[in-house]
Amino acid sequence: MNVLGWILAPFRTVLVIVHTIFCSIVGLAAMALNKNNGDWVMWNVGRVLWSRPLLQWLVGVKLEVHVSAEAQALADQKKGCVLVANHTSLLDINAAFAASPTPIVFLSKASIRNVPLLGKLNELAGTVFVERGNRASSERAVNQLTETLKAGRSVLVFPEGTRSKDGALQPFKKGAFHLAQAAGAPIVPMHISGTWDLLPPSGLLVGPAKKSVRVAIGAPLDCPPHATPKEMLDAAEAAVVLLSI
């Protein structure tokens, strides 16, 4: 057990929180100056200023990123996609920002709007919010998702619906795949590992690094043109599992 690492955990956690607040303020200022700064904020604030320094400097973990040639080609052509990832920790958001070859926004439950600073920043930058069980909300989400993808952004989805308590992959839910089907979007699998050890759902402190944070982004799913959301779900879940090996 890394005793010194756990002694320093409260200080590390405070630094992470302060850094997050600072970056949120910078992002909000950038959006206030120009409402079209969403891509700039998600890349230069979300990735460059917030996520990479947070993981590599404040948490002190090594970051390993593996992007498939097919996913990189989509990014180079400025074609948006739906990134489908496993979810074990709040730090998954930083890992995804740090690894994605394109600016990303999120497909998120509507309650995230209520999170101080981050909620407003996500709303301004283009996060797609969905209120579960609300058909009108789902229709608005499909329209926003379609426009977001046309603009060359990627949309990150955690289809498990919540963070895994034990770090193991949980069954995917169909909601995100209904939206992806309606938007006609390519689905790209992503697997994130190493974040659960740092900050599991039950944790209050960012622990010492035990191993690298690894993010693997696979090739777009090869689904038939008229694949059902259930078929897309099964293919995505299998692809995320393969990336974990």
Buried (B, 14 or more C-beta within 10 A) or exposed (E): EEEEBEEBBEEBBEBBEEBBEEBBEBBBEBBEEEEEBBBBBBBBBBBEBBBBBBBBEBBBBEBBBEBBEBBBEBBEEEBBBBBBBBBBBBBBBBBBBBBBBBBBBBBBBBEBBEEEBBBBBBBBBBBBBBBEEEEEBBEBBBEBBBBBBEBBBBBBBBBBBEBBEEBEBBEBBBBBBBBBBBBEBBBBBBBBBBBBBBBBBEBEBBBBBEEEBBBBBBBBBEBEEEBBBEBBBBBBBEBBEEBEE
